[in-house]
Amino acid sequence: MQMTKAAAAFAVLAAAAVPPAAHAQTQQQGQIVLAQGTLLSVTADGKSEARPDMATINLGVTTEGQTASAALAENARRMAALNAALRRAGIAERDIQTSNVSVYPQQQYVEGQQPRITGYQANNSVTVKVRRIDNTGRVIDAAVGAGGNTVNGVSFSHSDPDAQLDVARRDAIAEARRRAELYAGALGLRVNRIVSVSEGGGFSPPVMPVALERFAMADQSAPTPVSPGEIETRVSVNVTFELR
């Protein structure tokens, strides 16, 4: 009875035993590169974990009135106070952007009858960038203290994401090199050079929901606690090595 075992597969292309005219070829920046050894393709991930340095908050004002114009007028008054409070808290005007303005009728539903409009609700929200992340809680408190009554969430990011991507890129290349050395040693070869490199990947900052009830305490002595944690940035690379 004969048994066969399947070894774990990885991308290795043998090119050493063919004549020069038939050597494996790869395209690199418009030039033909002749591979004269064994080609090994490795896909590796790299990552960077670092504390974010910028927060983005979505907050605003919701008001009600008997008419749409009354709801909007009250909303405009409170939003003006909110924006002024944000600027006093150190937020530049360029970092305050309107994200939503809406007015909806409030309707009462009775079985067997047409809905009846009982009033109107106006909503206005802004997206605020906090470039001094340690001030995030104070900025939220300032907005709520000035009349804001909706806080839809806080997200965190890096003001210079490319710096974190570069750390992840170096990590990914180092991991690809480590694997190539491992495979080369197992094959009785050595890594001669890199034939090609391609990249893919990115990162997504986490979103932290914020409960409005915490902000309703007008006599709080400490700012609303906000924990930015760390953001993980990932990059994937595919590297083709020539082994000899």
N, C-alpha and C positions, 0 to 999 in steps of 0.2 A: 504494500500500500504506500503510495507516494504522496507526500504532503508538501505544499508550497506555502510560503509565507510572504505576504505583501508588506514591503517596507513603506514607511511614511514618505510620501512624495514631496519633493520640493523642485523648484524650477531650475534645472541644470541642463544646459545645452552643450554637448561635447563638440568641440571644433578642432581639437589638436590633431586628429588623425586624418584630416582632409588636406588636400594640396592648397597652396596659397590662393589660387584663383577661386577656390570654393569656400574660403574662410567666411564665418558668420559676419554679417554686416549690420550695423545699427546706424540710425540717423541721429545726429547730434548737432543742433544749431546749423542745419543746412549742409553739413559735411558728412561724408561717408567714413565711418570708423571701422577698420578691419580688426576683428577679434581673433587673435591667434592662439587662444587657450580655450578653457572651458568657461562658459557663461553661467553665472549664478544670479537669479533674480530674487531679491529679498524685499518683503513689505514689512515695515516696522512703524510703530507708533512712538511718539514722544509727547511729553506733557510738561506743563509748568503750573504750579499751584502758588498763588500769591493773593494777598489781601487787596481788594479793590480800592481805588482812590477817588471814585466818583459815584454819586447816587442820583437816581432819577425818580422823582415823585410825581404821581398824578393826583391832584386834589382840586377842590372847587367848592361851589355853593349850589344848593338846591333850595328853591323858595316856592311858595304857593300864593295864589291870589284868586279873587273872584273873576278877574278877567286876565287874558293873556298879557295885556300891557301892564297891568298891576304886578303880576308875577315877575315880568321882565324888569320893571323899574326897581323893585326891591332887590332883585338879583344883581342888577348893575351896581347899585349902591354898595352892596356887601362885597362884590368882586373888586370894586375899586379899593375898598379898605384892605382886602386880602392882598392885592398886588402891592399896595404901599407897605404892608407889613413884611412882605417877602423882600422888598428892596431894603428895608431897614435891617433885615436879618442878614444882609450881605449878598443877596442874589442879584446879579447883573440883569439888566433888562433883556439882553440877548439870550439869557438862559430861562426866560419865561415865555412859553408858547401856548396859545389857546389850542386845546385839543377837541373841545366839543361845546357847542351852544345849541340848546334845543328847548322847545316849549311843547308840552303835551296837555290835552284836556283830561281832566279827572272825571270819570264816568261812574254813575251808580247804576247797577243792574238789578232789575226786579223781574221776576219770572212773569212772562206773558206781556211785558211792556218793552217799549223801545228804551235803549240806554239814555240816561239823562246826565247832561254835563253839570257837574257841581262846582267846578273851578278849574284852575290851570296850574301846572307845575313847570317851572323854568329851571334849567340846568346849565351851568357854565363851569367848565373845568380847564385847568392848565397843566401842562407838563413842565416840571421845574428840574433843572440840573443843579445839583449841589456839588460844587467842585472842592469844597472842604468837607470831606465825608464825615468827620467827627461832629459837624454841626447839623447833621440830618435831623436828629430829634428836635433840636431847637427851632429849625425851620418849620417843621410840622406843627409844633406848638404855637409858633407865631401866626401861622396861617389860620389855625383853628381859633386862636384867641381873637383874631380880627373878624371872625364871622364865617370861616370855612366850616362846612359840616359834612363834606365827603372826602375821604381819603381812599383811593382805589388801589394803592399798592406802592411798593418801593422796589426798584431794581438796581443792581450794582454792576459797575463796569470799570474797565481800566481806561484812563484818559489817553494812554498810549498803548493800544492793544498790540501793535507790531512788536514792541519790546518783549512782551510775553510770548508771542508767536515765535520770535527768534530763539528764545530759550527752549521752547518745545521742538523747534527744528533741529537745534544742536543735539538735543536728547535723542531724537528720532534717528539722526545720522549715526550717532554713536552706537545705538542699538543695532542698526543695520550692519555697521562695521563689525560689531561683536559677533553677530550671527554668521557673517561671511567668514570670519576667522575660524569659527567653530566648524563650519562645513568644510572649509579648505583643509583644516587639520584632519578631519575624519576621512577625507579623500586622499590624503597624502600630498596635498598641493599647498600653494600659498596664494594670498591675494596679491595680484599684480597691479590692478588699477580699477577705477570706476569708469564704466562705459556710459551709463546714463542715469539720470535722476529725475523723478517726477513727484509732485506733491499734491496732497489733498487734505482737507480738514478745516477745522475752525473751532469756535467755542460759543457757548450760550450762557450768559449770566443767569443765575437763579433769580426768581422773583419771590419776594417775601410779602405776603398779605398783611395788612395792618388793620386792627380792629378799631372802629370809630369810638367805641365806649371808653377806651383808654384816654381819649382826647377830651372827653366831656368834663374832666376834672379841672376846673379853673384854678384851684388852689394848689396844684401840684408844685412842689418845690424843685424837683429835678426834671430835666427834659425827658421826653418820651424815649425809652431805651430802644436803640436800633443796633442790631448786630450784623455787620457786613460779611463776616466769615471769610472764606477764601473762594476764589474762582479758579476752576481747573481749565486750562487751555490745552487743547490737543491738536496734534498735527500728525498726519500719516504720510510716509514717503515710500516710494518704490525705487530701489537702487539695484542696478545691474552691475555686477562685478565680473572682472576677468580673472580667472584662476589659472595658475600654471604650476 
